[in-house]
Amino acid sequence: MANIIPFKAVRPTRDKVSLVASRSYQSYTQAELEGRLNYNPFSFLHIINPGYKYQKNISGKERYALVRNRYLEFKEDSIFVQDDIPSYYIYKIVNREGFSFSGIVAAASANDYKNDVIKKHEDTIEYRENIFKDYLKTVGFNAEPVLLTYPDNDVIGNIISEVQKERAEFEFTTTYRDTHYLWKIDDEALVNIINLEFESIKTVYIADGHHRSASSCLLAEELKSENKNHNGKEPYNYFMTYLIPESELKIYEFNRLVKDLNGLSKEAFLIKLDMVYRIENRGPELYKPNNKHHFSMYLDSEFYSLYLRKNNYTINNALDALDTQILYKTILEPILGISNLRNDKRIDYSHGKNDLVTIKSKVDNGEFKVGFGLVPITVDEIKAIADDNLTMPPKSTFIEPKLRSGVTIYEF
């Protein structure tokens, strides 16, 4: 059963939440970052980029300590306040494409991650886990929840719907034209019902945030070993999550771009492809695949459809059936010589929200030689990979919703 609990969130005041909330640090261009830091003193970016105050690029433990200082300053200035009662938080996002996402911000058990009640489908990198674990230990808070998904549940769904009829604690629209809403649930009866419903769920799945989950688990183990009076109920035994039903998860594909044909001519490359795929030239018009094991390819100003010849490819498990794995095992590795998908500089990725125009333009301008379009991976495929203790190739999914940092904060 899933151990999901309410917590006392630290939150911006209603009048400042739209100014505080930020996207992930890496998503800003340098110009955007400087603009927000220069003209918005309430942005959460001031906390996670503390060296800006000194016009200095600060890293490592020195940076972590300054992050902690900036966070405490926001609390001292009453930009952040903490709720008095452990609560669940319903978070809704309506994005500019019209998609709506509603889920619950709560604390999830690090033990559940360790014991595979919370299942994962991606590999994590050990040094990144340890870096973020050290960061968390110094700053003492989570500000960006891990995205978890659970099977649709009528009881939880009805509670979310009823609570959303009331006025939201927060309602703000970002410059991306996404509108965010937050409601607090601190009614004891409702909290108990939600607790029981999550306890009845055998497994939840990480949709986004594998490294944050792994680092939180490492931190829990470390703090447990340092605490002689450990009882399992300490806040460090949990980490902040955003739990969303499977039906509301939006998954986009990650398309592939490759800089060269590994020394092959166009004709030789197509001949090798023909051994594994039935190929059709679709001409210069944008062409997107619409079925599993079916890819589009853009090469030399023309689109092609590639249909897998199944007699030449064996599927033994959920990973073998994944389109990103099929593309890797049939084209990227054996023909184009790309064996390390994480570090090979000849390959790049473009998620499906950017559409095929991005691939076409990058090939047309000579930045890349060939591009491949895929269909999105499904929730069922993610679950099958996780259930079999397998891991997807890098950049297999681009998942929404994406929450803003600094709207709810979990202190441990």
TIFI-601647 format. One record per residue (C-alpha): residue in three letters; x, y, z. Coordinates in nm, 2 decimals, always signed. Example, Ala and Ser with C-alpha at 12.3 -4.5 7.8 and 13.67 -1.06 7.14 Angstrom:
BEGIN
ATOM:resn:xx:yy:zz
ATOM:Ala:+1.23:-0.45:+0.78;
ATOM:Ser:+1.37:-0.11:+0.71;
end
This chain:
BEGIN
ATOM:resn:xx:yy:zz
ATOM:Met:+0.00:+0.00:+0.00;
ATOM:Ala:+0.11:+0.36:-0.07;
ATOM:Asn:+0.21:+0.56:+0.23;
ATOM:Ile:+0.10:+0.91:+0.13;
ATOM:Ile:+0.05:+1.17:+0.40;
ATOM:Pro:-0.05:+1.54:+0.44;
ATOM:Phe:+0.21:+1.80:+0.55;
ATOM:Lys:+0.24:+2.16:+0.67;
ATOM:Ala:+0.34:+2.33:+0.35;
ATOM:Val:+0.54:+2.65:+0.34;
ATOM:Arg:+0.37:+2.87:+0.08;
ATOM:Pro:+0.40:+3.22:-0.07;
ATOM:Thr:+0.13:+3.46:+0.04;
ATOM:Arg:-0.17:+3.49:-0.19;
ATOM:Asp:-0.06:+3.84:-0.32;
ATOM:Lys:+0.29:+3.72:-0.41;
ATOM:Val:+0.25:+3.37:-0.54;
ATOM:Ser:+0.25:+3.47:-0.90;
ATOM:Leu:+0.58:+3.66:-0.85;
ATOM:Val:+0.74:+3.38:-0.65;
ATOM:Ala:+0.66:+3.08:-0.87;
ATOM:Ser:+0.92:+2.99:-1.13;
ATOM:Arg:+0.99:+2.73:-1.39;
ATOM:Ser:+1.29:+2.49:-1.34;
ATOM:Tyr:+1.61:+2.69:-1.34;
ATOM:Gln:+1.75:+2.51:-1.65;
ATOM:Ser:+1.45:+2.61:-1.87;
ATOM:Tyr:+1.54:+2.98:-1.87;
ATOM:Thr:+1.77:+3.14:-2.12;
ATOM:Gln:+2.04:+3.36:-1.98;
ATOM:Ala:+1.85:+3.67:-2.09;
ATOM:Glu:+1.53:+3.55:-1.92;
ATOM:Leu:+1.71:+3.46:-1.61;
ATOM:Glu:+1.88:+3.80:-1.58;
ATOM:Gly:+1.55:+3.98:-1.65;
ATOM:Arg:+1.37:+3.80:-1.37;
ATOM:Leu:+1.65:+3.84:-1.12;
ATOM:Asn:+1.69:+4.21:-1.21;
ATOM:Tyr:+1.32:+4.31:-1.20;
ATOM:Asn:+1.14:+4.06:-0.97;
ATOM:Pro:+1.28:+4.06:-0.61;
ATOM:Phe:+1.02:+3.79:-0.51;
ATOM:Ser:+1.11:+3.53:-0.77;
ATOM:Phe:+1.21:+3.19:-0.63;
ATOM:Leu:+1.50:+3.21:-0.87;
ATOM:His:+1.67:+3.44:-0.61;
ATOM:Ile:+1.67:+3.15:-0.37;
ATOM:Ile:+1.81:+2.89:-0.61;
ATOM:Asn:+2.06:+3.13:-0.77;
ATOM:Pro:+2.19:+3.30:-0.45;
ATOM:Gly:+2.53:+3.40:-0.61;
ATOM:Tyr:+2.34:+3.66:-0.82;
ATOM:Lys:+2.34:+3.89:-0.51;
ATOM:Tyr:+2.72:+3.90:-0.53;
ATOM:Gln:+2.75:+3.89:-0.91;
ATOM:Lys:+2.94:+3.57:-0.87;
ATOM:Asn:+2.90:+3.22:-1.00;
ATOM:Ile:+2.89:+3.01:-0.68;
ATOM:Ser:+2.87:+2.63:-0.67;
ATOM:Gly:+2.90:+2.33:-0.43;
ATOM:Lys:+2.85:+2.35:-0.06;
ATOM:Glu:+2.90:+2.73:-0.06;
ATOM:Arg:+2.60:+2.77:-0.29;
ATOM:Tyr:+2.39:+2.53:-0.08;
ATOM:Ala:+2.44:+2.73:+0.23;
ATOM:Leu:+2.35:+3.05:+0.05;
ATOM:Val:+2.03:+2.89:-0.09;
ATOM:Arg:+1.94:+2.81:+0.27;
ATOM:Asn:+2.01:+3.17:+0.37;
ATOM:Arg:+1.80:+3.32:+0.09;
ATOM:Tyr:+1.52:+3.08:+0.18;
ATOM:Leu:+1.52:+3.19:+0.54;
ATOM:Glu:+1.52:+3.55:+0.43;
ATOM:Phe:+1.20:+3.49:+0.24;
ATOM:Lys:+1.05:+3.34:+0.55;
ATOM:Glu:+1.17:+3.63:+0.77;
ATOM:Asp:+1.02:+3.88:+0.53;
ATOM:Ser:+0.69:+3.69:+0.54;
ATOM:Ile:+0.70:+3.62:+0.16;
ATOM:Phe:+0.67:+3.25:+0.27;
ATOM:Val:+0.44:+3.14:+0.56;
ATOM:Gln:+0.38:+2.79:+0.69;
ATOM:Asp:+0.04:+2.62:+0.74;
ATOM:Asp:-0.06:+2.53:+1.09;
ATOM:Ile:-0.23:+2.20:+1.01;
ATOM:Pro:-0.10:+1.91:+0.80;
ATOM:Ser:-0.29:+1.93:+0.47;
ATOM:Tyr:-0.33:+1.79:+0.13;
ATOM:Tyr:-0.31:+2.04:-0.15;
ATOM:Ile:-0.51:+2.01:-0.47;
ATOM:Tyr:-0.32:+2.16:-0.76;
ATOM:Lys:-0.48:+2.23:-1.09;
ATOM:Ile:-0.32:+2.35:-1.41;
ATOM:Val:-0.49:+2.46:-1.73;
ATOM:Asn:-0.24:+2.51:-2.00;
ATOM:Arg:-0.26:+2.72:-2.31;
ATOM:Glu:-0.34:+2.42:-2.53;
ATOM:Gly:-0.65:+2.36:-2.32;
ATOM:Phe:-0.53:+2.06:-2.13;
ATOM:Ser:-0.63:+2.04:-1.76;
ATOM:Phe:-0.45:+1.86:-1.49;
ATOM:Ser:-0.57:+1.80:-1.13;
ATOM:Gly:-0.38:+1.62:-0.87;
ATOM:Ile:-0.28:+1.62:-0.50;
ATOM:Val:+0.04:+1.76:-0.35;
ATOM:Ala:+0.14:+1.54:-0.06;
ATOM:Ala:+0.44:+1.37:+0.11;
ATOM:Ala:+0.54:+1.02:-0.01;
ATOM:Ser:+0.74:+0.77:+0.18;
ATOM:Ala:+1.11:+0.72:+0.10;
ATOM:Asn:+1.07:+0.36:+0.22;
ATOM:Asp:+0.80:+0.31:-0.05;
ATOM:Tyr:+1.06:+0.42:-0.31;
ATOM:Lys:+1.32:+0.18:-0.16;
ATOM:Asn:+1.07:-0.11:-0.15;
ATOM:Asp:+0.92:-0.06:-0.50;
ATOM:Val:+0.58:+0.06:-0.39;
ATOM:Ile:+0.69:+0.37:-0.58;
ATOM:Lys:+0.81:+0.22:-0.91;
ATOM:Lys:+1.06:+0.37:-1.15;
ATOM:His:+1.13:+0.33:-1.52;
ATOM:Glu:+1.45:+0.53:-1.57;
ATOM:Asp:+1.81:+0.48:-1.45;
ATOM:Thr:+1.96:+0.73:-1.22;
ATOM:Ile:+2.32:+0.84:-1.22;
ATOM:Glu:+2.49:+0.79:-0.88;
ATOM:Tyr:+2.70:+1.11:-0.87;
ATOM:Arg:+2.39:+1.32:-0.95;
ATOM:Glu:+2.20:+1.14:-0.67;
ATOM:Asn:+2.47:+1.22:-0.42;
ATOM:Ile:+2.50:+1.58:-0.53;
ATOM:Phe:+2.13:+1.65:-0.49;
ATOM:Lys:+2.12:+1.45:-0.16;
ATOM:Asp:+2.39:+1.69:-0.02;
ATOM:Tyr:+2.20:+1.98:-0.15;
ATOM:Leu:+1.88:+1.87:+0.02;
ATOM:Lys:+2.06:+1.80:+0.35;
ATOM:Thr:+2.20:+2.16:+0.36;
ATOM:Val:+1.89:+2.35:+0.24;
ATOM:Gly:+1.64:+2.14:+0.44;
ATOM:Phe:+1.35:+2.16:+0.20;
ATOM:Asn:+1.19:+2.02:-0.12;
ATOM:Ala:+1.05:+2.30:-0.35;
ATOM:Glu:+0.97:+2.10:-0.67;
ATOM:Pro:+0.75:+1.79:-0.62;
ATOM:Val:+0.82:+1.46:-0.78;
ATOM:Leu:+0.54:+1.37:-1.03;
ATOM:Leu:+0.37:+1.04:-0.94;
ATOM:Thr:+0.08:+0.87:-1.12;
ATOM:Tyr:-0.18:+0.64:-0.97;
ATOM:Pro:-0.47:+0.44:-1.11;
ATOM:Asp:-0.79:+0.65:-1.15;
ATOM:Asn:-0.98:+0.64:-0.82;
ATOM:Asp:-1.34:+0.75:-0.80;
ATOM:Val:-1.33:+0.85:-0.43;
ATOM:Ile:-1.03:+1.07:-0.47;
ATOM:Gly:-1.16:+1.21:-0.80;
ATOM:Asn:-1.49:+1.31:-0.64;
ATOM:Ile:-1.31:+1.48:-0.35;
ATOM:Ile:-1.10:+1.68:-0.60;
ATOM:Ser:-1.41:+1.78:-0.80;
ATOM:Glu:-1.60:+1.89:-0.49;
ATOM:Val:-1.31:+2.09:-0.34;
ATOM:Gln:-1.26:+2.27:-0.67;
ATOM:Lys:-1.61:+2.42:-0.64;
ATOM:Glu:-1.48:+2.64:-0.36;
ATOM:Arg:-1.26:+2.95:-0.41;
ATOM:Ala:-0.90:+2.85:-0.46;
ATOM:Glu:-0.62:+2.96:-0.22;
ATOM:Phe:-0.41:+3.05:-0.52;
ATOM:Glu:-0.51:+3.14:-0.88;
ATOM:Phe:-0.25:+3.29:-1.11;
ATOM:Thr:-0.16:+3.28:-1.48;
ATOM:Thr:+0.20:+3.27:-1.60;
ATOM:Thr:+0.36:+3.44:-1.89;
ATOM:Tyr:+0.33:+3.10:-2.07;
ATOM:Arg:-0.05:+3.15:-2.03;
ATOM:Asp:-0.09:+2.85:-1.81;
ATOM:Thr:-0.33:+2.91:-1.52;
ATOM:His:-0.25:+2.75:-1.18;
ATOM:Tyr:-0.49:+2.69:-0.89;
ATOM:Leu:-0.43:+2.56:-0.54;
ATOM:Trp:-0.68:+2.44:-0.28;
ATOM:Lys:-0.60:+2.33:+0.08;
ATOM:Ile:-0.76:+2.02:+0.24;
ATOM:Asp:-0.72:+2.02:+0.62;
ATOM:Asp:-1.06:+1.89:+0.71;
ATOM:Glu:-0.99:+1.58:+0.93;
ATOM:Ala:-1.26:+1.36:+0.77;
ATOM:Leu:-1.15:+1.43:+0.42;
ATOM:Val:-0.78:+1.39:+0.51;
ATOM:Asn:-0.86:+1.04:+0.66;
ATOM:Ile:-1.06:+0.94:+0.35;
ATOM:Ile:-0.77:+1.03:+0.12;
ATOM:Asn:-0.53:+0.85:+0.35;
ATOM:Leu:-0.73:+0.53:+0.33;
ATOM:Glu:-0.77:+0.55:-0.05;
ATOM:Phe:-0.40:+0.58:-0.11;
ATOM:Glu:-0.34:+0.30:+0.14;
ATOM:Ser:-0.56:+0.08:-0.09;
ATOM:Ile:-0.34:+0.15:-0.39;
ATOM:Lys:-0.08:-0.12:-0.43;
ATOM:Thr:+0.16:+0.07:-0.66;
ATOM:Val:+0.23:+0.42:-0.78;
ATOM:Tyr:+0.47:+0.51:-1.06;
ATOM:Ile:+0.72:+0.79:-1.10;
ATOM:Ala:+0.63:+0.99:-1.41;
ATOM:Asp:+0.90:+1.26:-1.37;
ATOM:Gly:+1.16:+1.31:-1.10;
ATOM:His:+1.37:+0.99:-1.07;
ATOM:His:+1.68:+1.17:-0.94;
ATOM:Arg:+1.49:+1.37:-0.69;
ATOM:Ser:+1.32:+1.05:-0.56;
ATOM:Ala:+1.65:+0.86:-0.54;
ATOM:Ser:+1.83:+1.15:-0.36;
ATOM:Ser:+1.54:+1.18:-0.11;
ATOM:Cys:+1.57:+0.81:-0.03;
ATOM:Leu:+1.95:+0.85:+0.02;
ATOM:Leu:+1.90:+1.14:+0.25;
ATOM:Ala:+1.65:+0.95:+0.45;
ATOM:Glu:+1.89:+0.67:+0.50;
ATOM:Glu:+2.17:+0.91:+0.60;
ATOM:Leu:+1.97:+1.11:+0.85;
ATOM:Lys:+1.83:+0.79:+1.00;
ATOM:Ser:+2.18:+0.67:+1.06;
ATOM:Glu:+2.27:+1.00:+1.23;
ATOM:Asn:+1.96:+1.00:+1.45;
ATOM:Lys:+1.98:+0.78:+1.76;
ATOM:Asn:+1.61:+0.84:+1.84;
ATOM:His:+1.49:+0.76:+1.48;
ATOM:Asn:+1.12:+0.65:+1.49;
ATOM:Gly:+1.03:+0.65:+1.12;
ATOM:Lys:+0.79:+0.95:+1.15;
ATOM:Glu:+1.04:+1.22:+1.10;
ATOM:Pro:+0.98:+1.45:+0.81;
ATOM:Tyr:+1.30:+1.34:+0.64;
ATOM:Asn:+1.14:+1.00:+0.59;
ATOM:Tyr:+0.92:+1.16:+0.32;
ATOM:Phe:+0.95:+1.37:+0.01;
ATOM:Met:+0.71:+1.61:-0.17;
ATOM:Thr:+0.51:+1.47:-0.46;
ATOM:Tyr:+0.24:+1.56:-0.70;
ATOM:Leu:+0.00:+1.27:-0.75;
ATOM:Ile:-0.21:+1.27:-1.06;
ATOM:Pro:-0.44:+1.00:-1.20;
ATOM:Glu:-0.31:+0.81:-1.50;
ATOM:Ser:-0.59:+0.94:-1.73;
ATOM:Glu:-0.47:+1.30:-1.68;
ATOM:Leu:-0.11:+1.24:-1.76;
ATOM:Lys:+0.00:+1.39:-2.09;
ATOM:Ile:+0.29:+1.21:-2.26;
ATOM:Tyr:+0.48:+1.35:-2.56;
ATOM:Glu:+0.74:+1.17:-2.77;
ATOM:Phe:+1.11:+1.26:-2.79;
ATOM:Asn:+1.22:+1.27:-3.15;
ATOM:Arg:+1.58:+1.20:-3.25;
ATOM:Leu:+1.83:+1.40:-3.46;
ATOM:Val:+2.16:+1.27:-3.58;
ATOM:Lys:+2.45:+1.48:-3.71;
ATOM:Asp:+2.58:+1.23:-3.98;
ATOM:Leu:+2.52:+0.90:-4.15;
ATOM:Asn:+2.82:+0.73:-3.99;
ATOM:Gly:+3.03:+0.76:-4.31;
ATOM:Leu:+2.75:+0.61:-4.53;
ATOM:Ser:+2.61:+0.77:-4.85;
ATOM:Lys:+2.24:+0.84:-4.86;
ATOM:Glu:+2.19:+0.54:-5.09;
ATOM:Ala:+2.40:+0.30:-4.87;
ATOM:Phe:+2.21:+0.42:-4.56;
ATOM:Leu:+1.87:+0.35:-4.72;
ATOM:Ile:+1.98:+0.01:-4.84;
ATOM:Lys:+2.08:-0.09:-4.48;
ATOM:Leu:+1.75:+0.05:-4.35;
ATOM:Asp:+1.56:-0.16:-4.61;
ATOM:Met:+1.69:-0.48:-4.44;
ATOM:Val:+1.48:-0.39:-4.13;
ATOM:Tyr:+1.21:-0.15:-4.25;
ATOM:Arg:+0.96:-0.12:-4.53;
ATOM:Ile:+1.04:+0.23:-4.66;
ATOM:Glu:+0.81:+0.47:-4.84;
ATOM:Asn:+0.91:+0.82:-4.97;
ATOM:Arg:+0.65:+1.07:-4.85;
ATOM:Gly:+0.80:+1.38:-5.02;
ATOM:Pro:+0.87:+1.72:-4.87;
ATOM:Glu:+0.54:+1.76:-4.68;
ATOM:Leu:+0.55:+1.71:-4.30;
ATOM:Tyr:+0.48:+1.34:-4.22;
ATOM:Lys:+0.41:+1.21:-3.87;
ATOM:Pro:+0.39:+0.84:-3.77;
ATOM:Asn:+0.06:+0.73:-3.62;
ATOM:Asn:+0.12:+0.37:-3.50;
ATOM:Lys:+0.36:+0.18:-3.28;
ATOM:His:+0.67:+0.04:-3.45;
ATOM:His:+0.62:+0.30:-3.72;
ATOM:Phe:+0.86:+0.60:-3.76;
ATOM:Ser:+0.90:+0.90:-3.98;
ATOM:Met:+1.24:+1.00:-4.11;
ATOM:Tyr:+1.36:+1.33:-4.26;
ATOM:Leu:+1.66:+1.31:-4.48;
ATOM:Asp:+1.78:+1.53:-4.77;
ATOM:Ser:+1.47:+1.74:-4.79;
ATOM:Glu:+1.23:+1.45:-4.79;
ATOM:Phe:+1.02:+1.26:-4.54;
ATOM:Tyr:+1.00:+0.88:-4.53;
ATOM:Ser:+0.78:+0.64:-4.35;
ATOM:Leu:+0.95:+0.34:-4.19;
ATOM:Tyr:+0.75:+0.03:-4.10;
ATOM:Leu:+0.93:-0.23:-3.89;
ATOM:Arg:+0.98:-0.57:-4.06;
ATOM:Lys:+0.87:-0.78:-3.76;
ATOM:Asn:+1.03:-1.10:-3.89;
ATOM:Asn:+1.37:-0.93:-3.85;
ATOM:Tyr:+1.32:-0.81:-3.49;
ATOM:Thr:+1.24:-1.02:-3.18;
ATOM:Ile:+1.03:-0.89:-2.89;
ATOM:Asn:+1.10:-1.07:-2.57;
ATOM:Asn:+0.99:-0.82:-2.30;
ATOM:Ala:+0.83:-0.47:-2.25;
ATOM:Leu:+1.16:-0.30:-2.33;
ATOM:Asp:+1.20:-0.47:-2.66;
ATOM:Ala:+0.85:-0.35:-2.76;
ATOM:Leu:+0.93:+0.02:-2.68;
ATOM:Asp:+0.97:+0.23:-2.99;
ATOM:Thr:+1.27:+0.42:-2.85;
ATOM:Gln:+1.44:+0.09:-2.79;
ATOM:Ile:+1.35:-0.04:-3.14;
ATOM:Leu:+1.49:+0.26:-3.31;
ATOM:Tyr:+1.81:+0.23:-3.10;
ATOM:Lys:+1.86:-0.14:-3.16;
ATOM:Thr:+1.77:-0.13:-3.54;
ATOM:Ile:+1.91:+0.20:-3.66;
ATOM:Leu:+2.10:+0.42:-3.41;
ATOM:Glu:+2.34:+0.16:-3.28;
ATOM:Pro:+2.40:-0.09:-3.57;
ATOM:Ile:+2.38:+0.15:-3.86;
ATOM:Leu:+2.47:+0.49:-3.73;
ATOM:Gly:+2.72:+0.37:-3.47;
ATOM:Ile:+2.56:+0.55:-3.17;
ATOM:Ser:+2.59:+0.32:-2.86;
ATOM:Asn:+2.59:+0.57:-2.58;
ATOM:Leu:+2.26:+0.76:-2.60;
ATOM:Arg:+2.34:+0.98:-2.30;
ATOM:Asn:+2.68:+1.11:-2.40;
ATOM:Asp:+2.73:+1.07:-2.77;
ATOM:Lys:+2.74:+1.43:-2.91;
ATOM:Arg:+2.62:+1.31:-3.25;
ATOM:Ile:+2.27:+1.27:-3.13;
ATOM:Asp:+2.02:+1.52:-2.99;
ATOM:Tyr:+1.65:+1.52:-2.89;
ATOM:Ser:+1.34:+1.73:-2.96;
ATOM:His:+1.03:+1.66:-2.77;
ATOM:Gly:+0.69:+1.64:-2.94;
ATOM:Lys:+0.56:+1.98:-2.83;
ATOM:Asn:+0.82:+2.13:-3.07;
ATOM:Asp:+0.66:+1.92:-3.36;
ATOM:Leu:+0.83:+1.80:-3.68;
ATOM:Val:+0.90:+2.15:-3.80;
ATOM:Thr:+1.19:+2.16:-3.55;
ATOM:Ile:+1.34:+1.84:-3.70;
ATOM:Lys:+1.29:+1.97:-4.06;
ATOM:Ser:+1.45:+2.31:-3.99;
ATOM:Lys:+1.75:+2.16:-3.81;
ATOM:Val:+1.82:+1.91:-4.09;
ATOM:Asp:+1.76:+2.17:-4.36;
ATOM:Asn:+2.01:+2.42:-4.21;
ATOM:Gly:+2.28:+2.15:-4.20;
ATOM:Glu:+2.30:+2.12:-3.82;
ATOM:Phe:+2.19:+1.76:-3.84;
ATOM:Lys:+2.18:+1.51:-4.13;
ATOM:Val:+1.88:+1.30:-4.04;
ATOM:Gly:+1.58:+1.31:-3.80;
ATOM:Phe:+1.34:+1.05:-3.68;
ATOM:Gly:+0.98:+1.10:-3.55;
ATOM:Leu:+0.81:+0.87:-3.31;
ATOM:Val:+0.47:+0.83:-3.15;
ATOM:Pro:+0.43:+0.89:-2.78;
ATOM:Ile:+0.49:+0.62:-2.53;
ATOM:Thr:+0.18:+0.52:-2.33;
ATOM:Val:+0.11:+0.51:-1.95;
ATOM:Asp:+0.07:+0.13:-1.99;
ATOM:Glu:+0.41:+0.10:-2.15;
ATOM:Ile:+0.57:+0.30:-1.86;
ATOM:Lys:+0.40:+0.07:-1.61;
ATOM:Ala:+0.51:-0.24:-1.79;
ATOM:Ile:+0.87:-0.13:-1.80;
ATOM:Ala:+0.86:-0.04:-1.42;
ATOM:Asp:+0.68:-0.37:-1.33;
ATOM:Asp:+0.95:-0.57:-1.51;
ATOM:Asn:+1.23:-0.37:-1.33;
ATOM:Leu:+1.35:-0.25:-1.67;
ATOM:Thr:+1.46:+0.10:-1.77;
ATOM:Met:+1.38:+0.30:-2.08;
ATOM:Pro:+1.64:+0.45:-2.31;
ATOM:Pro:+1.72:+0.82:-2.22;
ATOM:Lys:+1.47:+1.08:-2.35;
ATOM:Ser:+1.19:+0.84:-2.41;
ATOM:Thr:+0.91:+1.06:-2.26;
ATOM:Phe:+0.83:+1.43:-2.22;
ATOM:Ile:+0.56:+1.44:-1.96;
ATOM:Glu:+0.32:+1.71:-1.84;
ATOM:Pro:+0.21:+1.87:-1.62;
ATOM:Lys:+0.51:+2.07:-1.51;
ATOM:Leu:+0.46:+2.24:-1.18;
ATOM:Arg:+0.62:+2.57:-1.08;
ATOM:Ser:+0.88:+2.57:-0.81;
ATOM:Gly:+0.82:+2.76:-0.48;
ATOM:Val:+0.43:+2.72:-0.47;
ATOM:Thr:+0.44:+2.45:-0.21;
ATOM:Ile:+0.75:+2.37:-0.01;
ATOM:Tyr:+0.82:+2.07:+0.21;
ATOM:Glu:+1.05:+2.12:+0.51;
ATOM:Phe:+1.24:+1.82:+0.66;
end
